[in-house]
Amino acid sequence: MAWYRHWIKLTFAALEIQLSASSLSNTANLLDTVLVPQVFNAHRFAIDMMPYPTIQQRVDWCNQQPAFEKAHPD
């Protein structure tokens, strides 16, 4: 768990900076397809998402889209 937590936090911190500096479109992209399952796993392993509000906002948007609802990892 320590290994997972280290790498997910490191990755999410970098992605949060990149995503918050860009404008998010209303079109899904390749990043969304890998971000959704990673955040799903982060929740499953009790990673605090408070430091990553832009990532969580994007994943929340994705999870409301029909294609993502059909492919949801649960």
VMD Tcl script that builds the backbone (N, CA, C; Angstrom):
set m [mol new atoms 222]
animate dup $m
set s [atomselect $m all]
$s set {name element resname resid chain x y z} {
  {N N MET 1 A 0.822 -1.198 0.000}
  {CA C MET 1 A 0.000 0.000 0.000}
  {C C MET 1 A 0.862 1.256 0.000}
  {N N ALA 2 A 1.975 1.222 0.702}
  {CA C ALA 2 A 2.850 2.402 0.731}
  {C C ALA 2 A 3.356 2.722 -0.671}
  {N N TRP 3 A 3.711 1.687 -1.419}
  {CA C TRP 3 A 4.190 1.877 -2.794}
  {C C TRP 3 A 3.092 2.514 -3.648}
  {N N TYR 4 A 1.876 1.958 -3.575}
  {CA C TYR 4 A 0.749 2.482 -4.352}
  {C C TYR 4 A 0.469 3.932 -3.973}
  {N N ARG 5 A 0.364 4.194 -2.689}
  {CA C ARG 5 A 0.065 5.549 -2.231}
  {C C ARG 5 A 1.123 6.540 -2.697}
  {N N HIS 6 A 2.389 6.146 -2.618}
  {CA C HIS 6 A 3.468 7.039 -3.056}
  {C C HIS 6 A 3.293 7.425 -4.519}
  {N N TRP 7 A 3.126 6.435 -5.384}
  {CA C TRP 7 A 3.084 6.704 -6.818}
  {C C TRP 7 A 1.793 7.383 -7.249}
  {N N ILE 8 A 0.668 7.028 -6.662}
  {CA C ILE 8 A -0.582 7.681 -7.066}
  {C C ILE 8 A -0.574 9.142 -6.629}
  {N N LYS 9 A -0.061 9.428 -5.448}
  {CA C LYS 9 A 0.008 10.818 -4.989}
  {C C LYS 9 A 0.980 11.629 -5.837}
  {N N LEU 10 A 2.107 11.056 -6.177}
  {CA C LEU 10 A 3.080 11.736 -7.023}
  {C C LEU 10 A 2.483 12.033 -8.402}
  {N N THR 11 A 1.827 11.051 -8.966}
  {CA C THR 11 A 1.211 11.213 -10.286}
  {C C THR 11 A 0.054 12.198 -10.243}
  {N N PHE 12 A -0.829 12.053 -9.262}
  {CA C PHE 12 A -1.967 12.963 -9.159}
  {C C PHE 12 A -1.512 14.403 -8.923}
  {N N ALA 13 A -0.463 14.609 -8.146}
  {CA C ALA 13 A 0.040 15.969 -7.902}
  {C C ALA 13 A 0.478 16.613 -9.216}
  {N N ALA 14 A 1.193 15.866 -10.035}
  {CA C ALA 14 A 1.640 16.390 -11.331}
  {C C ALA 14 A 0.462 16.637 -12.262}
  {N N LEU 15 A -0.480 15.693 -12.306}
  {CA C LEU 15 A -1.650 15.861 -13.168}
  {C C LEU 15 A -2.529 17.024 -12.714}
  {N N GLU 16 A -2.657 17.191 -11.416}
  {CA C GLU 16 A -3.473 18.300 -10.891}
  {C C GLU 16 A -2.933 19.632 -11.389}
  {N N ILE 17 A -1.626 19.792 -11.365}
  {CA C ILE 17 A -1.013 21.032 -11.849}
  {C C ILE 17 A -1.311 21.228 -13.330}
  {N N GLN 18 A -1.124 20.181 -14.117}
  {CA C GLN 18 A -1.358 20.272 -15.561}
  {C C GLN 18 A -2.823 20.558 -15.878}
  {N N LEU 19 A -3.728 19.834 -15.227}
  {CA C LEU 19 A -5.156 20.004 -15.514}
  {C C LEU 19 A -5.680 21.355 -15.047}
  {N N SER 20 A -5.203 21.820 -13.907}
  {CA C SER 20 A -5.703 23.105 -13.405}
  {C C SER 20 A -5.188 24.273 -14.238}
  {N N ALA 21 A -4.100 24.064 -14.961}
  {CA C ALA 21 A -3.544 25.118 -15.807}
  {C C ALA 21 A -4.179 25.131 -17.200}
  {N N SER 22 A -4.955 24.126 -17.520}
  {CA C SER 22 A -5.579 24.065 -18.839}
  {C C SER 22 A -7.085 24.184 -18.709}
  {N N SER 23 A -7.716 24.495 -19.812}
  {CA C SER 23 A -9.178 24.541 -19.788}
  {C C SER 23 A -9.701 23.160 -20.164}
  {N N LEU 24 A -10.594 22.655 -19.362}
  {CA C LEU 24 A -11.146 21.326 -19.597}
  {C C LEU 24 A -12.303 21.429 -20.579}
  {N N SER 25 A -12.267 20.604 -21.583}
  {CA C SER 25 A -13.319 20.635 -22.589}
  {C C SER 25 A -14.485 19.747 -22.167}
  {N N ASN 26 A -15.548 19.866 -22.908}
  {CA C ASN 26 A -16.711 19.006 -22.684}
  {C C ASN 26 A -16.674 17.806 -23.614}
  {N N THR 27 A -15.472 17.433 -23.997}
  {CA C THR 27 A -15.263 16.269 -24.838}
  {C C THR 27 A -14.280 15.348 -24.125}
  {N N ALA 28 A -14.633 14.092 -24.034}
  {CA C ALA 28 A -13.730 13.138 -23.396}
  {C C ALA 28 A -12.478 12.963 -24.248}
  {N N ASN 29 A -11.392 12.625 -23.580}
  {CA C ASN 29 A -10.139 12.427 -24.294}
  {C C ASN 29 A -9.426 11.191 -23.733}
  {N N LEU 30 A -8.260 10.902 -24.273}
  {CA C LEU 30 A -7.526 9.714 -23.867}
  {C C LEU 30 A -7.163 9.740 -22.386}
  {N N LEU 31 A -6.777 10.903 -21.886}
  {CA C LEU 31 A -6.453 11.007 -20.462}
  {C C LEU 31 A -7.636 10.579 -19.598}
  {N N ASP 32 A -8.828 10.984 -19.972}
  {CA C ASP 32 A -10.021 10.625 -19.199}
  {C C ASP 32 A -10.180 9.112 -19.081}
  {N N THR 33 A -9.856 8.399 -20.151}
  {CA C THR 33 A -10.059 6.948 -20.142}
  {C C THR 33 A -9.125 6.231 -19.167}
  {N N VAL 34 A -7.990 6.832 -18.848}
  {CA C VAL 34 A -7.103 6.220 -17.857}
  {C C VAL 34 A -7.271 6.858 -16.478}
  {N N LEU 35 A -7.732 8.095 -16.456}
  {CA C LEU 35 A -7.904 8.794 -15.188}
  {C C LEU 35 A -9.062 8.220 -14.374}
  {N N VAL 36 A -10.155 7.903 -15.025}
  {CA C VAL 36 A -11.336 7.400 -14.321}
  {C C VAL 36 A -11.017 6.128 -13.521}
  {N N PRO 37 A -10.404 5.102 -14.112}
  {CA C PRO 37 A -10.111 3.916 -13.305}
  {C C PRO 37 A -9.055 4.161 -12.229}
  {N N GLN 38 A -8.118 5.081 -12.487}
  {CA C GLN 38 A -7.115 5.379 -11.462}
  {C C GLN 38 A -7.754 6.041 -10.249}
  {N N VAL 39 A -8.687 6.954 -10.485}
  {CA C VAL 39 A -9.380 7.603 -9.368}
  {C C VAL 39 A -10.302 6.614 -8.676}
  {N N PHE 40 A -10.917 5.726 -9.434}
  {CA C PHE 40 A -11.734 4.675 -8.830}
  {C C PHE 40 A -10.890 3.876 -7.843}
  {N N ASN 41 A -9.699 3.476 -8.270}
  {CA C ASN 41 A -8.801 2.730 -7.388}
  {C C ASN 41 A -8.316 3.584 -6.220}
  {N N ALA 42 A -8.072 4.842 -6.455}
  {CA C ALA 42 A -7.654 5.728 -5.366}
  {C C ALA 42 A -8.733 5.770 -4.283}
  {N N HIS 43 A -9.990 5.859 -4.693}
  {CA C HIS 43 A -11.085 5.824 -3.716}
  {C C HIS 43 A -11.132 4.468 -3.010}
  {N N ARG 44 A -10.950 3.411 -3.773}
  {CA C ARG 44 A -10.992 2.059 -3.213}
  {C C ARG 44 A -9.915 1.853 -2.156}
  {N N PHE 45 A -8.756 2.490 -2.354}
  {CA C PHE 45 A -7.653 2.358 -1.407}
  {C C PHE 45 A -7.538 3.552 -0.468}
  {N N ALA 46 A -8.632 4.299 -0.335}
  {CA C ALA 46 A -8.759 5.392 0.641}
  {C C ALA 46 A -7.716 6.500 0.475}
  {N N ILE 47 A -7.430 6.873 -0.769}
  {CA C ILE 47 A -6.566 8.021 -1.029}
  {C C ILE 47 A -7.421 9.280 -0.895}
  {N N ASP 48 A -6.955 10.231 -0.140}
  {CA C ASP 48 A -7.657 11.496 0.027}
  {C C ASP 48 A -7.569 12.292 -1.272}
  {N N MET 49 A -8.706 12.589 -1.881}
  {CA C MET 49 A -8.729 13.324 -3.136}
  {C C MET 49 A -8.835 14.835 -2.948}
  {N N MET 50 A -8.896 15.296 -1.708}
  {CA C MET 50 A -8.997 16.736 -1.455}
  {C C MET 50 A -7.863 17.541 -2.101}
  {N N PRO 51 A -6.628 17.045 -2.135}
  {CA C PRO 51 A -5.560 17.822 -2.785}
  {C C PRO 51 A -5.672 17.869 -4.316}
  {N N TYR 52 A -6.625 17.147 -4.873}
  {CA C TYR 52 A -6.737 17.030 -6.324}
  {C C TYR 52 A -8.147 17.388 -6.813}
  {N N PRO 53 A -8.610 18.591 -6.540}
  {CA C PRO 53 A -9.999 18.930 -6.887}
  {C C PRO 53 A -10.275 18.946 -8.388}
  {N N THR 54 A -9.300 19.337 -9.189}
  {CA C THR 54 A -9.514 19.378 -10.636}
  {C C THR 54 A -9.641 17.966 -11.194}
  {N N ILE 55 A -8.817 17.069 -10.711}
  {CA C ILE 55 A -8.915 15.669 -11.138}
  {C C ILE 55 A -10.276 15.114 -10.743}
  {N N GLN 56 A -10.687 15.337 -9.507}
  {CA C GLN 56 A -11.969 14.807 -9.051}
  {C C GLN 56 A -13.124 15.410 -9.835}
  {N N GLN 57 A -13.045 16.698 -10.130}
  {CA C GLN 57 A -14.090 17.357 -10.922}
  {C C GLN 57 A -14.185 16.736 -12.313}
  {N N ARG 58 A -13.035 16.474 -12.923}
  {CA C ARG 58 A -13.029 15.883 -14.261}
  {C C ARG 58 A -13.604 14.465 -14.236}
  {N N VAL 59 A -13.223 13.698 -13.249}
  {CA C VAL 59 A -13.731 12.326 -13.141}
  {C C VAL 59 A -15.231 12.335 -12.853}
  {N N ASP 60 A -15.685 13.257 -12.035}
  {CA C ASP 60 A -17.126 13.371 -11.783}
  {C C ASP 60 A -17.868 13.666 -13.083}
  {N N TRP 61 A -17.314 14.561 -13.902}
  {CA C TRP 61 A -17.921 14.874 -15.200}
  {C C TRP 61 A -17.948 13.621 -16.076}
  {N N CYS 62 A -16.811 12.935 -16.149}
  {CA C CYS 62 A -16.734 11.724 -16.974}
  {C C CYS 62 A -17.777 10.703 -16.551}
  {N N ASN 63 A -17.912 10.501 -15.255}
  {CA C ASN 63 A -18.830 9.486 -14.753}
  {C C ASN 63 A -20.290 9.799 -15.031}
  {N N GLN 64 A -20.579 10.999 -15.499}
  {CA C GLN 64 A -21.938 11.362 -15.883}
  {C C GLN 64 A -22.181 11.164 -17.381}
  {N N GLN 65 A -21.145 10.830 -18.113}
  {CA C GLN 65 A -21.267 10.639 -19.560}
  {C C GLN 65 A -21.677 9.193 -19.836}
  {N N PRO 66 A -22.601 8.992 -20.786}
  {CA C PRO 66 A -23.113 7.643 -21.049}
  {C C PRO 66 A -22.025 6.590 -21.315}
  {N N ALA 67 A -21.021 6.927 -22.097}
  {CA C ALA 67 A -19.980 5.938 -22.406}
  {C C ALA 67 A -19.223 5.525 -21.151}
  {N N PHE 68 A -18.964 6.480 -20.270}
  {CA C PHE 68 A -18.255 6.160 -19.035}
  {C C PHE 68 A -19.156 5.401 -18.064}
  {N N GLU 69 A -20.436 5.732 -18.052}
  {CA C GLU 69 A -21.364 4.986 -17.200}
  {C C GLU 69 A -21.380 3.513 -17.603}
  {N N LYS 70 A -21.392 3.243 -18.900}
  {CA C LYS 70 A -21.418 1.860 -19.388}
  {C C LYS 70 A -20.114 1.111 -19.084}
  {N N ALA 71 A -19.014 1.834 -19.047}
  {CA C ALA 71 A -17.708 1.195 -18.855}
  {C C ALA 71 A -17.166 1.375 -17.448}
  {N N HIS 72 A -18.002 1.799 -16.521}
  {CA C HIS 72 A -17.528 2.087 -15.171}
  {C C HIS 72 A -16.824 0.871 -14.571}
  {N N PRO 73 A -15.685 1.084 -13.913}
  {CA C PRO 73 A -14.888 -0.050 -13.438}
  {C C PRO 73 A -15.524 -0.910 -12.343}
  {N N ASP 74 A -16.584 -0.452 -11.721}
  {CA C ASP 74 A -17.186 -1.316 -10.701}
  {C C ASP 74 A -18.066 -2.352 -11.369}
}
mol reanalyze $m
mol bondsrecalc $m
mol representation Tube
mol addrep $m
